[in-house]
Amino acid sequence: MTTRGHSRKKRKQTGIKWLYITAAGLVCAVILAAILFKIKAGSMDSRRPAGTDAPQEIGAAGDRAGEGTGDPPNSENRPDPVSLSDKTNADNTDNADIRAVISQMSLEQKAAQLFIITPEALTGFKTVTQAGDATYKALQEYPVGGLIYFPPNLQNPGQLKTMTAKTQEFASGLNQPPLFLSIDEEGGKVARIANHQGFDLPKVDTMAEIGKTGDTSRAYEAGSVIGGYLEKFGINLDFAPDADVLTNPDNTVVLDRSFGSDPVLVTQMVKAYMKGLEEHHVYGTPKHFPGHGATEGDSHKGFAYTYKTWDELEQAELVPFAGLIQDNTPFIMAGHISLPQVTGDDTPSSLSSQVLTDYLRETMGYNGIIITDALNMGAIQDNYPPDRAAVMALQAGADLLLMPADFKEAYNGVLDAVKTGELTEERIDQSLTRILGLKLTLPRHKR
């Protein structure tokens, strides 16, 4: 089998470095970090929380009704996000103060920050549409990195805005960093909010329709429209756009979610879309690295394969990601795509160090945040227990773990792996440095 490490010489790295905190903003971020992470005696049980049974269903609201009417404190004190076009170089020493903060965190706090989960996985309730006592207590026990919302969590604009604001308020009150509050809002058929009957919002065309026009201003407008209402609702992370190049006409996953089959056009469109999101303080997450457009099979249901080598993938599927890395994209989502011609087996890319570390990090020079695709998808859930999948993803080079099939099992699996030496705490600290470096640029949501 052909692998990157043995089939050809490593290309010289571009030396592109990511920057999320400007020189002026760094001082504010460090001060804020010291406040957020000041560890108070007894503020968090140092023991690993044991798994608990979900409470009985108490109705659609999940949390206590009527909560969520106050404004978050100090809403004007968060530094503004740094433009992705800011190319100022950052030395490793720029993260020294963030690393000092990380050194004061418990292992449990560190592990929790690596997860983005649903409000239901956090609280144990069947359906959550408000942030109240249950959310506060759950965040106190599990200070997760973020939450992802789906249609059952949505009712109307006021409800969503209040829920996200209260959730961020709780995190702030617990001396935790701001949360990544996320959603799948690509446009077209994948638009959890715009396609919800409780929201009267402009509909964005499918990416295929936009791509056919060849007009990048249409892609920018799509990102700007979506970013505009996400910002209003307190969502700061969008799992979009789809950066896949549709090279397999029999592909059943990407379809009209892709801008097309021309890698140059897809690159231009994705960059324009990202710019539209960014102008509204919303971070985009181009997906699904290393490219779902050539796959056979659906990773939602099981293994999805592409039989291309790196050299072949570089001709199309990897082109948009290379362009985005040059633009210092803060996030890349790793897909559950098996590359047998690269890895020699069925291991999904999201769990492969050959894909995430050897290639994405070392060959392509990417230093931003790698987030997995949802770990409850068939390619992962049907083949790996939640604890193993979480550990394997971190070993592979991922920073954020999205929606494990069982959050507590995955969380405890990470803790156990560190305690047994399978994972090092230094490896977790590397991811936290990236995560906190970006989080400290998030604006406090205003209602």
N, C-alpha and C positions, 0 to 999 in steps of 0.2 A: 504494500500500500504506500502511496505517496504521502509524505508528511512535510509540513513546512520546514521543520528543523533539519531534515536530511536531504530533501530533494533540490534545494537551492539555497543560495546565500541570502542571509538577511539583508534587506535593504537598509540603507542608512536612514536613521530616523530623522524626521523633519525638525525635531527640536521644538515643535509647537508645544507650548505650555498653557495649561488652563488657568484662568483667573476669575475668581468669583468675588474677590474683595479688593477694592481699590486701596491705594495707600492711605487716603483719608478715611475710607470706610473701615479699614482694618482696625484702627484704634477704637472706633465705636463697637465693632464686632467683638473685640477682645474684652472690652468692658462689659458688654452685654453677656458674653459667654460666661464671664466670671460670676455674674449675677444668676444666670440661668442654671449653672451647674454647681453652685456652691452647695456642697454636700452637708446637710444638717444631720446631726446625730439623731438617729431614729426616724429620719424622714422616709426611709425605705428599708423594708426588711431585707437583710442581706442573704437570707435563706432563699433557695429556689422555690417559687410558688408551686404548690402541687396543683394538678389538674382538678377542676371542679365540674360538677354536672351543671348543665344549663338550667337557669331558673324556669319555672313554668311560664307559659305564654301569658302576658298580661294585657294583650291588645296590641293594635298596630303601632302605637306610639313607642312601645318599648321602654323608653325612659319616662320619668314623671311628667305628666301633662302640665302645660303652663310655664315650663322653664324656658329660659332663653330670652329675657327681655332687656338685660343690661348691656351696656357697651363694654368692650374689653378695655382694661386700663392701659394707659400709656400708648395709645394707638398711634401716636405720631412719632415715636422714638425709634422705630425700626429703620435702618438704612434702606435707601431705595435699591432695587435690583441693579446689578451691573450689566451693561449691555454686552451681549455676546460678541459684539464687534470690537470690544476693547482688547487690544492685543498687547497691553503692557505686560512685560515679563515678570514672572514671580519666582523668586528663589525658594528653595526648600525651607529656608529659615523663616519665610513668611508664615509658615504654619506652626512655628514653634510655640506660640501662645495657645493655639488651639490644641496642640498635643499636650500642653501642660494642663489644660482643662480636662482633657480625656483621661489623664493620669489620675484625676481625682474621682472618676466615676467608678462605680462598682461594676463587676462583670455582668450582673443582671441588667443594669441600666444600659450597658453597652450592647448586650445581645438584643434587648427590646428595640433599640433604635434601628436595627437592621431590617425590621419588618414593616411592610405596608399591608394592612388587613382590612376586612370589612368591619363596620360598627357591630355587626352581629357576632363576629368572631371575637371581638374585644370584650363585649358585655355579656355574651351568652344568651341574649334575648333573640327571639325568633325574627322580629322585624324592628328596626330602629328608625324613627323619623324625627326624634328630638334628642338634644343633648341635655341630660339632667344628672341626677345623683348617680345612676348606674355608670354613665360615661365617666364622670369624675372619679369614682372609686376604681373603675377599671384602669384608667390612665395612671392613677396613683400606684397600682400594683404592677402594671405593664406599660411603661413609658415608651410606647411604640414610635416608630419613625413616621408613620402616617396612616391615613385611612383612605379607602376607595369606596365610592358611592355607586349604587345601582338603582334602577327605577323604583324598586320597593322602598328606597330611602327618600324618595322625592314625592312631594305633594303639590307645592306651589312655590312661587318665588320668595314670599316672605318666610315660609317655613324653612326653606333651604338656607337662606341667608342667615337666619337666626341660629340654625343648627351648627353651621360652620363657625360662626362667630363665637358661640358659646364653647364649642370644642377647643378653639384656639385660646379662649380665655381660661379654660380649665388648665391647659398645658402651661400657660404663663403663670397661673397661680400656684402651680406645683413646681415652679422653677425648672421647667423643662423647655427644651428648644421648641420653636414653632413646628407645627406638624405639616408634612406634605399632605394636603387634602386633594385627592385625585379623582379622576373619572375618565372613562373612554368616551371622548367626544371628537370623533374624526370628521363628521359630516356625512351626508348620505344616510345610509341605513344604520350606521354606527354612530348614534347621537343620543345618549341616554337622556339628556335634558331637553334638547330641541324637539325630539320625537315623543316627548311625554305630553299627555293631554292636559296636564295641569299648567303647562307653560306655553305662553303665546310668544314664540320666538321665531326669527327668520330661519328658514331652512337653507342649509348649504348643500350645493350639488355634490354628487359623488366625485371622488378624486378622478375617476376615469373620464367623466364629463368635462371636468376642468382641464385635465391633461390634453384632451382632444383639441381644445382651443389653441394650445401652444402659447397661451398668454399668461405669463407668470404673475401679472397683476391680479388675475382671478384667484390664484392660489394665495397671494398675500391677503386679498380681501376675505377669503374663506377663513384664514387664520385670525384675521383681525376681528371678524364678526364673532367667531367662537370665543376668542380671547376676551372680547368685550363683555359678553354675558358671564363667562366663567369668573372674571375678576369681580364683577358685581355680586356674584353669589359666594365669593370667598374660596373658590377653587384655584389653587396655585400650581397644579401639576396636571397636565393633560397627556394621556397616553396616546398621543398622535404627534405627527402624521405617520401614515404608512409609507415607509421608504423602500418598499419592495419593488423590484423591477420584474414585471410579469413576463417571464421568459418561457414558461410552460403553459401552453394553451389549455391543458387538461387540469390545471390547478383549480381546486375547489374552495380554497380558503381566502385568497387575496381578491381575485375577480375585480369588481369595480372599486375596491378600496385603494388600488394602486393608480398612480398617475399615468402608467403606461409601460411599454416595453422598451423604450429608448432610455438608456441609463443617463445620458446627458440631460434630457428633458426632465426625467424624474428628479435628478439632483437639483436642477434649477427650481422646480416646483416646490420641492420639500424645503429648500432654503427660504423661499418666499413665504411659504406657510408659517414656518418657524418665526420669521421676522414679525408676522402679524400677531402671533401669540405673544411674543416677547414684549411688544409695545404696550401690552396690557398686563405686564408683570406676571405672565403665566409661562411656565416652563413647558416646552414640548419634549416628547420622548420618541424620537424616530425609531421605527421598528420594522422588521424583526431580524436583527443581525444573526447570521451573515446573509440573510435573504430568503424569504419564504416564497418568492415568485417562481422558483424552479422546482419546488417540491412536488412529490407525489404523496398523497395522504394528507390527513387533517390532524394536526397536533392536538386539537381539542379531543380527539377520539383515540389517538394512539401515536406510534412513531410516524414521523413524516420525514421522508428521505430526499436528499439531493445527492446525486452521484458524481457531482463535479469536483475537480481538484481546486486548490487555491488559485492556480494559474487561470483556470476556466472561470471561476467566480469573479476574479479581478476584471474580467472583460465586461461584466454587466452588473451582477448583484451587489458587488462591493463598492461600485463607483459612487453611489449616493453617500454611503457611510464615510468614504474617504473625504469627500467634499465637506461633509458636516464636521468631521474632525478638524479640518483646516479652519473651520469657523468656530472652533472651541465649543461645540455642542455640549451642554452640561450633562445630558442623559443619553444613553443608548440602551434600548431594550433588547436583551438576548432572547432569541426564539428557541423553542424546543425542537430544533431541526437536527436530524442525524446526518452526519457527513462521513459515511463509511470509507470514502476514498482518502479522507484526511486522518480520521481517528482509528480506522481499522475495525470499528465496531458500531453498535447502535447508540452509543452515548449521545444524548441530546446536547446541542451546542451550549445550552444554559448550564450544563453540568461538566463541561469539558475544559480543562486547563489548556489543552492544545488550541482551542478556539478562542477562549477569553483572555488568557494570559499570554501564551506564546504568540498568537496572531494579533488580536485586537489591541492588546497593551503594547507588546514589544515591537511587532512588525509595523503596525499602523500608527503607533505612538499615541494611543488614546489614554488620557489621564483623568477623564471625567468619571461620572457615576455610571456603573453598569447595573441595571435592574433586570431581574429575570421576568419573563412572561409569567402569567399566573401558574403557580405550582400545583394548583388543583386540576389542571388540564390532564387529559388522558395520557399523553406521552409521559408525564411524570407520575401522576397518581396511580396509574395501573402498573407501574414498573418499579417504583421506589417508595418506601415508607416516608412519611413526612419528615421524620428526623434525619434520615439519610439524605433525602433530597436537599434539605437546607444545608447540611454540612458539605455535601458535594458541590453545591453552587458556590459556597464561600471558598472552598478549596480551589475551585476552578478560576476564581477571580471576580465573582459577582460581589456587589456592595449592598444592594437592597434585594430583599426576598419578598416577592409579591404573592399574597394569598395562598399560603400553604394549605393543604387539605385539612390539616389539624394544627392550628396555630400553637397551642400549648405543647403539643408533642414536638413540633419543629423547634420551638424556643428552648425547651428543655434539652433537645438533642444538641443544640449549639453549646449550651452550658456544659453538658457532659463531654462533648468533644474537646473543649478547652481543658477541662479537668483531667482528662486522660491523655492529653498531649496530641490528640489527633489534629486539633486546630490550635494555633498559638494565639495568645491574646494580642500579640503584635500584629498578626494578620487582621484581626478585627479592628484594631486601632487604625490601620491603613484605610479601611473603608470609612470609619467614623471621621477621619480627617477630611475626606472628600465630602461626606454628607453634611457635616457641621459647617464646613467652609461655604457651602451653598445655602444652607438653612439660615445662616446669619445675614443673608442679603434679602430675606423675605420681608415684605412690608406687613405690618400688622393690619389685619382686615378691619375695615370700618363699615359699620352698618348704616 
